[in-house]
Amino acid sequence: MNLEDRFNQEMLSIYEDAKEFGYNPMYFLRMVVDRGGLSAAKQLLDGNELSDGFVRLWHEQRLDLSVEALALQEPWRTLFTQEELAEAQRRLDGADYDWRGS
């Protein structure tokens, strides 16, 4: 399985993990299934707006399940541009989330 396929599996895991605490992000799942995990992540990282899912995970204190936190982890970082990584970092820093420890 190549890196992008493995990333897709990680994105699907976000959905499964979120369901464990009562959050059922159907729009997120639809994006991942329809577009693929990497394309969905890139769409979510485009621009400077926070997604509803990010806000919900922030309120649940589960930003470890955010696309932003996933994108900043190795080995996934190599799939993203510097701009996308900077946006992910900006959002997590703005939420006072220590993404370096994720």
VOVEX-506337 format. One record per residue: residue number from 1; residue in three letters; x, y, z of N, C-alpha, C, O, CB in turn. Coordinates in steps of 0.02 Angstrom, whole numbers, padded with zeros to 5 digits, always signed. Glycine has a CB too. Layout:
BEGIN
+------+------+--------+--------+--------+--------+--------+--------+--------+--------+--------+--------+--------+--------+--------+--------+--------+
! resi ! resn !    nxx !    nyy !    nzz !   caxx !   cayy !   cazz !    cxx !    cyy !    czz !    oxx !    oyy !    ozz !   cbxx !   cbyy !   cbzz !
+------+------+--------+--------+--------+--------+--------+--------+--------+--------+--------+--------+--------+--------+--------+--------+--------+
!  NUM !  Ala !      X !      Y !      Z !      X !      Y !      Z !      X !      Y !      Z !      X !      Y !      Z !      X !      Y !      Z !
...
+------+------+--------+--------+--------+--------+--------+--------+--------+--------+--------+--------+--------+--------+--------+--------+--------+
***
This chain:
BEGIN
+------+------+--------+--------+--------+--------+--------+--------+--------+--------+--------+--------+--------+--------+--------+--------+--------+
! resi ! resn !    nxx !    nyy !    nzz !   caxx !   cayy !   cazz !    cxx !    cyy !    czz !    oxx !    oyy !    ozz !   cbxx !   cbyy !   cbzz !
+------+------+--------+--------+--------+--------+--------+--------+--------+--------+--------+--------+--------+--------+--------+--------+--------+
!    1 !  Met ! +00043 ! -00059 ! +00000 ! +00000 ! +00000 ! +00000 ! +00045 ! +00062 ! +00000 ! +00091 ! +00068 ! +00041 ! -00048 ! +00000 ! +00062 !
!    2 !  Asn ! +00031 ! +00108 ! -00046 ! +00073 ! +00168 ! -00049 ! +00052 ! +00219 ! +00004 ! +00003 ! +00210 ! +00039 ! +00068 ! +00200 ! -00120 !
!    3 !  Leu ! +00091 ! +00272 ! +00009 ! +00081 ! +00322 ! +00061 ! +00012 ! +00355 ! +00057 ! -00021 ! +00366 ! +00108 ! +00135 ! +00375 ! +00057 !
!    4 !  Glu ! -00009 ! +00371 ! -00004 ! -00075 ! +00403 ! -00011 ! -00131 ! +00356 ! +00010 ! -00180 ! +00378 ! +00041 ! -00085 ! +00426 ! -00084 !
!    5 !  Asp ! -00126 ! +00292 ! -00007 ! -00177 ! +00243 ! +00015 ! -00177 ! +00237 ! +00091 ! -00231 ! +00231 ! +00121 ! -00163 ! +00175 ! -00018 !
!    6 !  Arg ! -00119 ! +00237 ! +00121 ! -00114 ! +00233 ! +00194 ! -00145 ! +00295 ! +00226 ! -00178 ! +00291 ! +00277 ! -00041 ! +00225 ! +00217 !
!    7 !  Phe ! -00133 ! +00354 ! +00195 ! -00162 ! +00415 ! +00220 ! -00239 ! +00412 ! +00216 ! -00273 ! +00433 ! +00263 ! -00136 ! +00476 ! +00181 !
!    8 !  Asn ! -00265 ! +00385 ! +00162 ! -00337 ! +00376 ! +00155 ! -00365 ! +00334 ! +00212 ! -00418 ! +00350 ! +00240 ! -00353 ! +00344 ! +00087 !
!    9 !  Gln ! -00330 ! +00281 ! +00230 ! -00351 ! +00240 ! +00286 ! -00351 ! +00279 ! +00352 ! -00396 ! +00271 ! +00393 ! -00305 ! +00178 ! +00292 !
!   10 !  Glu ! -00301 ! +00321 ! +00361 ! -00298 ! +00364 ! +00421 ! -00357 ! +00412 ! +00423 ! -00386 ! +00425 ! +00476 ! -00232 ! +00403 ! +00424 !
!   11 !  Met ! -00375 ! +00440 ! +00365 ! -00432 ! +00486 ! +00363 ! -00496 ! +00448 ! +00381 ! -00538 ! +00475 ! +00417 ! -00439 ! +00517 ! +00292 !
!   12 !  Leu ! -00505 ! +00387 ! +00358 ! -00564 ! +00348 ! +00376 ! -00563 ! +00332 ! +00451 ! -00616 ! +00327 ! +00482 ! -00567 ! +00282 ! +00335 !
!   13 !  Ser ! -00504 ! +00323 ! +00479 ! -00498 ! +00310 ! +00551 ! -00522 ! +00370 ! +00592 ! -00550 ! +00362 ! +00646 ! -00426 ! +00293 ! +00569 !
!   14 !  Ile ! -00510 ! +00431 ! +00567 ! -00535 ! +00491 ! +00601 ! -00610 ! +00485 ! +00610 ! -00636 ! +00499 ! +00664 ! -00516 ! +00556 ! +00561 !
!   15 !  Tyr ! -00644 ! +00466 ! +00557 ! -00717 ! +00459 ! +00560 ! -00737 ! +00408 ! +00613 ! -00781 ! +00421 ! +00655 ! -00745 ! +00439 ! +00491 !
!   16 !  Glu ! -00705 ! +00350 ! +00612 ! -00722 ! +00296 ! +00660 ! -00708 ! +00318 ! +00732 ! -00748 ! +00305 ! +00777 ! -00683 ! +00232 ! +00643 !
!   17 !  Asp ! -00651 ! +00351 ! +00743 ! -00633 ! +00374 ! +00810 ! -00681 ! +00427 ! +00835 ! -00698 ! +00428 ! +00895 ! -00561 ! +00401 ! +00810 !
!   18 !  Ala ! -00704 ! +00471 ! +00791 ! -00751 ! +00524 ! +00812 ! -00818 ! +00494 ! +00832 ! -00849 ! +00519 ! +00879 ! -00761 ! +00574 ! +00754 !
!   19 !  Lys ! -00839 ! +00442 ! +00799 ! -00903 ! +00410 ! +00817 ! -00901 ! +00382 ! +00888 ! -00953 ! +00377 ! +00920 ! -00919 ! +00354 ! +00767 !
!   20 !  Glu ! -00842 ! +00365 ! +00912 ! -00836 ! +00336 ! +00980 ! -00858 ! +00385 ! +01034 ! -00878 ! +00364 ! +01088 ! -00765 ! +00314 ! +00992 !
!   21 !  Phe ! -00854 ! +00451 ! +01021 ! -00877 ! +00499 ! +01072 ! -00940 ! +00536 ! +01049 ! -00954 ! +00591 ! +01073 ! -00821 ! +00549 ! +01088 !
!   22 !  Gly ! -00977 ! +00506 ! +01002 ! -01042 ! +00532 ! +00985 ! -01043 ! +00583 ! +00929 ! -01095 ! +00614 ! +00917 ! -01071 ! +00562 ! +01043 !
!   23 !  Tyr ! -00988 ! +00592 ! +00894 ! -00986 ! +00638 ! +00837 ! -00986 ! +00596 ! +00773 ! -00943 ! +00553 ! +00764 ! -00924 ! +00686 ! +00840 !
!   24 !  Asn ! -01034 ! +00609 ! +00730 ! -01041 ! +00570 ! +00668 ! -01032 ! +00617 ! +00608 ! -01080 ! +00640 ! +00579 ! -01112 ! +00535 ! +00666 !
!   25 !  Pro ! -00969 ! +00630 ! +00589 ! -00955 ! +00679 ! +00536 ! -00968 ! +00651 ! +00466 ! -00922 ! +00633 ! +00430 ! -00883 ! +00703 ! +00541 !
!   26 !  Met ! -01032 ! +00648 ! +00448 ! -01052 ! +00619 ! +00384 ! -01025 ! +00658 ! +00324 ! -01005 ! +00628 ! +00274 ! -01127 ! +00614 ! +00380 !
!   27 !  Tyr ! -01025 ! +00724 ! +00327 ! -00999 ! +00764 ! +00271 ! -00925 ! +00747 ! +00261 ! -00903 ! +00740 ! +00203 ! -01007 ! +00840 ! +00285 !
!   28 !  Phe ! -00887 ! +00741 ! +00314 ! -00816 ! +00723 ! +00310 ! -00809 ! +00654 ! +00277 ! -00768 ! +00646 ! +00231 ! -00784 ! +00723 ! +00381 !
!   29 !  Leu ! -00848 ! +00606 ! +00300 ! -00844 ! +00538 ! +00271 ! -00860 ! +00540 ! +00197 ! -00826 ! +00508 ! +00157 ! -00891 ! +00491 ! +00308 !
!   30 !  Arg ! -00912 ! +00576 ! +00178 ! -00931 ! +00581 ! +00108 ! -00874 ! +00610 ! +00066 ! -00861 ! +00587 ! +00011 ! -00994 ! +00624 ! +00100 !
!   31 !  Met ! -00841 ! +00662 ! +00093 ! -00784 ! +00692 ! +00057 ! -00729 ! +00641 ! +00046 ! -00702 ! +00636 ! -00008 ! -00757 ! +00752 ! +00096 !
!   32 !  Val ! -00713 ! +00604 ! +00098 ! -00658 ! +00555 ! +00094 ! -00676 ! +00500 ! +00044 ! -00634 ! +00480 ! +00004 ! -00643 ! +00525 ! +00164 !
!   33 !  Val ! -00737 ! +00475 ! +00048 ! -00757 ! +00421 ! +00003 ! -00761 ! +00446 ! -00069 ! -00737 ! +00412 ! -00115 ! -00826 ! +00392 ! +00024 !
!   34 !  Asp ! -00789 ! +00505 ! -00080 ! -00799 ! +00531 ! -00148 ! -00734 ! +00556 ! -00180 ! -00722 ! +00545 ! -00239 ! -00849 ! +00587 ! -00147 !
!   35 !  Arg ! -00692 ! +00589 ! -00140 ! -00633 ! +00623 ! -00168 ! -00568 ! +00587 ! -00153 ! -00517 ! +00598 ! -00187 ! -00629 ! +00693 ! -00142 !
!   36 !  Gly ! -00568 ! +00545 ! -00102 ! -00506 ! +00515 ! -00078 ! -00481 ! +00557 ! -00020 ! -00494 ! +00617 ! -00016 ! -00452 ! +00511 ! -00134 !
!   37 !  Gly ! -00445 ! +00525 ! +00026 ! -00423 ! +00558 ! +00086 ! -00378 ! +00618 ! +00075 ! -00387 ! +00670 ! +00107 ! -00387 ! +00510 ! +00129 !
!   38 !  Leu ! -00331 ! +00613 ! +00029 ! -00284 ! +00668 ! +00018 ! -00319 ! +00728 ! -00013 ! -00309 ! +00784 ! +00009 ! -00226 ! +00645 ! -00027 !
!   39 !  Ser ! -00360 ! +00716 ! -00063 ! -00397 ! +00771 ! -00094 ! -00444 ! +00805 ! -00044 ! -00450 ! +00866 ! -00043 ! -00437 ! +00745 ! -00155 !
!   40 !  Ala ! -00477 ! +00765 ! -00003 ! -00521 ! +00793 ! +00049 ! -00482 ! +00835 ! +00098 ! -00503 ! +00890 ! +00116 ! -00559 ! +00736 ! +00086 !
!   41 !  Ala ! -00425 ! +00810 ! +00120 ! -00383 ! +00847 ! +00167 ! -00360 ! +00913 ! +00137 ! -00362 ! +00965 ! +00170 ! -00323 ! +00806 ! +00189 !
!   42 !  Lys ! -00338 ! +00911 ! +00074 ! -00315 ! +00972 ! +00042 ! -00372 ! +01023 ! +00035 ! -00360 ! +01083 ! +00042 ! -00286 ! +00955 ! -00027 !
!   43 !  Gln ! -00432 ! +00999 ! +00020 ! -00489 ! +01044 ! +00016 ! -00503 ! +01076 ! +00084 ! -00517 ! +01136 ! +00088 ! -00552 ! +01006 ! -00009 !
!   44 !  Leu ! -00499 ! +01036 ! +00137 ! -00512 ! +01062 ! +00204 ! -00458 ! +01112 ! +00226 ! -00472 ! +01156 ! +00267 ! -00517 ! +01005 ! +00253 !
!   45 !  Leu ! -00398 ! +01104 ! +00201 ! -00343 ! +01149 ! +00220 ! -00339 ! +01211 ! +00176 ! -00299 ! +01256 ! +00190 ! -00277 ! +01112 ! +00217 !
!   46 !  Asp ! -00380 ! +01214 ! +00124 ! -00378 ! +01270 ! +00078 ! -00413 ! +01330 ! +00110 ! -00469 ! +01325 ! +00134 ! -00412 ! +01252 ! +00011 !
!   47 !  Gly ! -00379 ! +01386 ! +00109 ! -00408 ! +01447 ! +00138 ! -00394 ! +01452 ! +00212 ! -00358 ! +01411 ! +00241 ! -00482 ! +01450 ! +00124 !
!   48 !  Asn ! -00424 ! +01502 ! +00243 ! -00410 ! +01513 ! +00314 ! -00471 ! +01504 ! +00358 ! -00471 ! +01526 ! +00416 ! -00380 ! +01581 ! +00324 !
!   49 !  Glu ! -00523 ! +01474 ! +00331 ! -00584 ! +01462 ! +00370 ! -00580 ! +01395 ! +00407 ! -00554 ! +01346 ! +00381 ! -00646 ! +01463 ! +00324 !
!   50 !  Leu ! -00606 ! +01395 ! +00468 ! -00609 ! +01333 ! +00506 ! -00671 ! +01293 ! +00484 ! -00725 ! +01321 ! +00477 ! -00612 ! +01347 ! +00583 !
!   51 !  Ser ! -00662 ! +01228 ! +00475 ! -00720 ! +01187 ! +00457 ! -00762 ! +01176 ! +00520 ! -00739 ! +01184 ! +00576 ! -00697 ! +01119 ! +00427 !
!   52 !  Asp ! -00825 ! +01157 ! +00508 ! -00869 ! +01140 ! +00564 ! -00841 ! +01082 ! +00604 ! -00846 ! +01079 ! +00665 ! -00940 ! +01124 ! +00539 !
!   53 !  Gly ! -00810 ! +01035 ! +00569 ! -00780 ! +00977 ! +00602 ! -00723 ! +00997 ! +00648 ! -00717 ! +00970 ! +00704 ! -00755 ! +00928 ! +00551 !
!   54 !  Phe ! -00681 ! +01044 ! +00626 ! -00626 ! +01068 ! +00667 ! -00654 ! +01099 ! +00731 ! -00630 ! +01086 ! +00786 ! -00583 ! +01119 ! +00629 !
!   55 !  Val ! -00705 ! +01141 ! +00722 ! -00735 ! +01175 ! +00780 ! -00764 ! +01123 ! +00829 ! -00756 ! +01130 ! +00889 ! -00790 ! +01224 ! +00757 !
!   56 !  Arg ! -00798 ! +01074 ! +00802 ! -00828 ! +01022 ! +00845 ! -00773 ! +00984 ! +00882 ! -00778 ! +00972 ! +00943 ! -00870 ! +00972 ! +00804 !
!   57 !  Leu ! -00720 ! +00964 ! +00847 ! -00665 ! +00929 ! +00880 ! -00631 ! +00973 ! +00932 ! -00609 ! +00948 ! +00984 ! -00613 ! +00905 ! +00828 !
!   58 !  Trp ! -00627 ! +01037 ! +00919 ! -00598 ! +01084 ! +00967 ! -00641 ! +01085 ! +01031 ! -00614 ! +01081 ! +01086 ! -00593 ! +01156 ! +00937 !
!   59 !  His ! -00707 ! +01089 ! +01023 ! -00751 ! +01089 ! +01081 ! -00749 ! +01023 ! +01119 ! -00757 ! +01021 ! +01180 ! -00823 ! +01103 ! +01059 !
!   60 !  Glu ! -00738 ! +00970 ! +01084 ! -00733 ! +00903 ! +01115 ! -00664 ! +00890 ! +01144 ! -00652 ! +00838 ! +01175 ! -00750 ! +00849 ! +01064 !
!   61 !  Gln ! -00618 ! +00937 ! +01134 ! -00547 ! +00929 ! +01154 ! -00516 ! +00868 ! +01121 ! -00481 ! +00829 ! +01153 ! -00542 ! +00924 ! +01231 !
!   62 !  Arg ! -00531 ! +00860 ! +01057 ! -00505 ! +00803 ! +01018 ! -00474 ! +00827 ! +00953 ! -00483 ! +00795 ! +00900 ! -00562 ! +00753 ! +01004 !
!   63 !  Leu ! -00436 ! +00881 ! +00955 ! -00403 ! +00905 ! +00895 ! -00350 ! +00855 ! +00870 ! -00324 ! +00862 ! +00815 ! -00371 ! +00972 ! +00908 !
!   64 !  Asp ! -00334 ! +00806 ! +00911 ! -00289 ! +00753 ! +00888 ! -00320 ! +00715 ! +00829 ! -00284 ! +00683 ! +00791 ! -00273 ! +00705 ! +00945 !
!   65 !  Leu ! -00387 ! +00720 ! +00821 ! -00421 ! +00687 ! +00766 ! -00432 ! +00734 ! +00707 ! -00466 ! +00715 ! +00659 ! -00487 ! +00660 ! +00790 !
!   66 !  Ser ! -00405 ! +00793 ! +00709 ! -00416 ! +00840 ! +00654 ! -00371 ! +00824 ! +00595 ! -00317 ! +00796 ! +00602 ! -00404 ! +00912 ! +00678 !
!   67 !  Val ! -00394 ! +00844 ! +00537 ! -00354 ! +00838 ! +00476 ! -00290 ! +00878 ! +00484 ! -00237 ! +00858 ! +00461 ! -00394 ! +00863 ! +00414 !
!   68 !  Glu ! -00295 ! +00935 ! +00518 ! -00237 ! +00978 ! +00529 ! -00182 ! +00941 ! +00567 ! -00124 ! +00942 ! +00548 ! -00257 ! +01042 ! +00566 !
!   69 !  Ala ! -00201 ! +00908 ! +00622 ! -00152 ! +00871 ! +00661 ! -00124 ! +00812 ! +00621 ! -00064 ! +00798 ! +00625 ! -00183 ! +00845 ! +00727 !
!   70 !  Leu ! -00166 ! +00779 ! +00584 ! -00143 ! +00722 ! +00544 ! -00093 ! +00744 ! +00491 ! -00041 ! +00712 ! +00482 ! -00202 ! +00686 ! +00510 !
!   71 !  Ala ! -00108 ! +00799 ! +00457 ! -00064 ! +00823 ! +00403 ! +00006 ! +00840 ! +00428 ! +00055 ! +00834 ! +00391 ! -00095 ! +00884 ! +00369 !
!   72 !  Leu ! +00011 ! +00863 ! +00490 ! +00075 ! +00884 ! +00517 ! +00118 ! +00826 ! +00543 ! +00176 ! +00836 ! +00560 ! +00064 ! +00933 ! +00573 !
!   73 !  Gln ! +00090 ! +00767 ! +00545 ! +00127 ! +00709 ! +00569 ! +00168 ! +00677 ! +00514 ! +00151 ! +00681 ! +00455 ! +00079 ! +00657 ! +00599 !
!   74 !  Glu ! +00222 ! +00645 ! +00534 ! +00260 ! +00603 ! +00487 ! +00224 ! +00537 ! +00482 ! +00197 ! +00513 ! +00532 ! +00334 ! +00593 ! +00510 !
!   75 !  Pro ! +00221 ! +00506 ! +00425 ! +00253 ! +00525 ! +00362 ! +00209 ! +00566 ! +00317 ! +00227 ! +00579 ! +00259 ! +00274 ! +00463 ! +00325 !
!   76 !  Trp ! +00151 ! +00588 ! +00341 ! +00102 ! +00621 ! +00299 ! +00123 ! +00690 ! +00276 ! +00100 ! +00713 ! +00224 ! +00037 ! +00627 ! +00335 !
!   77 !  Arg ! +00167 ! +00723 ! +00313 ! +00189 ! +00791 ! +00296 ! +00211 ! +00797 ! +00223 ! +00200 ! +00848 ! +00191 ! +00246 ! +00813 ! +00341 !
!   78 !  Thr ! +00242 ! +00744 ! +00198 ! +00270 ! +00746 ! +00130 ! +00215 ! +00750 ! +00076 ! +00230 ! +00766 ! +00019 ! +00313 ! +00685 ! +00118 !
!   79 !  Leu ! +00153 ! +00737 ! +00095 ! +00097 ! +00739 ! +00047 ! +00069 ! +00810 ! +00037 ! +00028 ! +00821 ! -00007 ! +00042 ! +00693 ! +00070 !
!   80 !  Phe ! +00092 ! +00857 ! +00079 ! +00063 ! +00924 ! +00080 ! +00114 ! +00977 ! +00061 ! +00174 ! +00968 ! +00070 ! +00034 ! +00939 ! +00148 !
!   81 !  Thr ! +00088 ! +01033 ! +00035 ! +00132 ! +01089 ! +00019 ! +00151 ! +01126 ! +00083 ! +00120 ! +01116 ! +00135 ! +00097 ! +01138 ! -00031 !
!   82 !  Gln ! +00200 ! +01168 ! +00078 ! +00220 ! +01209 ! +00136 ! +00162 ! +01254 ! +00157 ! +00153 ! +01267 ! +00217 ! +00282 ! +01252 ! +00119 !
!   83 !  Glu ! +00124 ! +01279 ! +00109 ! +00067 ! +01323 ! +00124 ! +00013 ! +01285 ! +00163 ! -00015 ! +01311 ! +00211 ! +00037 ! +01352 ! +00060 !
!   84 !  Glu ! -00001 ! +01224 ! +00143 ! -00051 ! +01183 ! +00177 ! -00028 ! +01166 ! +00248 ! -00068 ! +01168 ! +00295 ! -00065 ! +01119 ! +00138 !
!   85 !  Leu ! +00035 ! +01150 ! +00255 ! +00062 ! +01135 ! +00322 ! +00061 ! +01196 ! +00366 ! +00045 ! +01192 ! +00426 ! +00133 ! +01107 ! +00316 !
!   86 !  Ala ! +00077 ! +01254 ! +00337 ! +00076 ! +01317 ! +00376 ! +00005 ! +01333 ! +00399 ! -00005 ! +01356 ! +00455 ! +00104 ! +01375 ! +00334 !
!   87 !  Glu ! -00045 ! +01321 ! +00356 ! -00114 ! +01334 ! +00375 ! -00136 ! +01286 ! +00430 ! -00170 ! +01307 ! +00477 ! -00161 ! +01326 ! +00313 !
!   88 !  Ala ! -00118 ! +01223 ! +00424 ! -00135 ! +01174 ! +00476 ! -00104 ! +01196 ! +00543 ! -00137 ! +01193 ! +00595 ! -00110 ! +01103 ! +00457 !
!   89 !  Gln ! -00042 ! +01216 ! +00541 ! -00007 ! +01238 ! +00602 ! -00040 ! +01301 ! +00630 ! -00048 ! +01306 ! +00691 ! +00067 ! +01251 ! +00587 !
!   90 !  Arg ! -00058 ! +01348 ! +00587 ! -00089 ! +01411 ! +00610 ! -00155 ! +01396 ! +00646 ! -00169 ! +01424 ! +00699 ! -00102 ! +01458 ! +00550 !
!   91 !  Arg ! -00195 ! +01351 ! +00618 ! -00259 ! +01335 ! +00649 ! -00250 ! +01301 ! +00717 ! -00283 ! +01318 ! +00765 ! -00300 ! +01289 ! +00602 !
!   92 !  Leu ! -00204 ! +01254 ! +00719 ! -00193 ! +01219 ! +00783 ! -00162 ! +01264 ! +00835 ! -00180 ! +01261 ! +00894 ! -00149 ! +01157 ! +00772 !
!   93 !  Asp ! -00116 ! +01306 ! +00814 ! -00087 ! +01355 ! +00861 ! -00141 ! +01403 ! +00886 ! -00141 ! +01421 ! +00945 ! -00029 ! +01394 ! +00827 !
!   94 !  Gly ! -00186 ! +01423 ! +00841 ! -00240 ! +01469 ! +00860 ! -00288 ! +01437 ! +00910 ! -00320 ! +01472 ! +00949 ! -00278 ! +01491 ! +00799 !
!   95 !  Ala ! -00292 ! +01371 ! +00908 ! -00335 ! +01334 ! +00956 ! -00296 ! +01314 ! +01018 ! -00322 ! +01279 ! +01061 ! -00366 ! +01272 ! +00923 !
!   96 !  Asp ! -00233 ! +01337 ! +01022 ! -00190 ! +01322 ! +01078 ! -00180 ! +01246 ! +01087 ! -00180 ! +01220 ! +01143 ! -00218 ! +01352 ! +01142 !
!   97 !  Tyr ! -00174 ! +01212 ! +01030 ! -00164 ! +01139 ! +01031 ! -00090 ! +01124 ! +01017 ! -00062 ! +01149 ! +00968 ! -00210 ! +01104 ! +00979 !
!   98 !  Asp ! -00060 ! +01084 ! +01059 ! +00010 ! +01066 ! +01050 ! +00016 ! +01009 ! +01000 ! +00019 ! +00950 ! +01018 ! +00042 ! +01045 ! +01119 !
!   99 !  Trp ! +00017 ! +01027 ! +00936 ! +00019 ! +00978 ! +00882 ! +00085 ! +00943 ! +00877 ! +00090 ! +00890 ! +00847 ! +00004 ! +01011 ! +00816 !
!  100 !  Arg ! +00137 ! +00971 ! +00907 ! +00203 ! +00939 ! +00904 ! +00204 ! +00875 ! +00944 ! +00246 ! +00831 ! +00932 ! +00257 ! +00987 ! +00929 !
!  101 !  Gly ! +00159 ! +00870 ! +00992 ! +00157 ! +00811 ! +01034 ! +00108 ! +00759 ! +01010 ! +00099 ! +00706 ! +01041 ! +00139 ! +00830 ! +01104 !
!  102 !  Ser ! +00075 ! +00773 ! +00953 ! +00024 ! +00725 ! +00928 ! +00054 ! +00670 ! +00887 ! +00018 ! +00626 ! +00863 ! -00027 ! +00761 ! +00887 !
+------+------+--------+--------+--------+--------+--------+--------+--------+--------+--------+--------+--------+--------+--------+--------+--------+
***
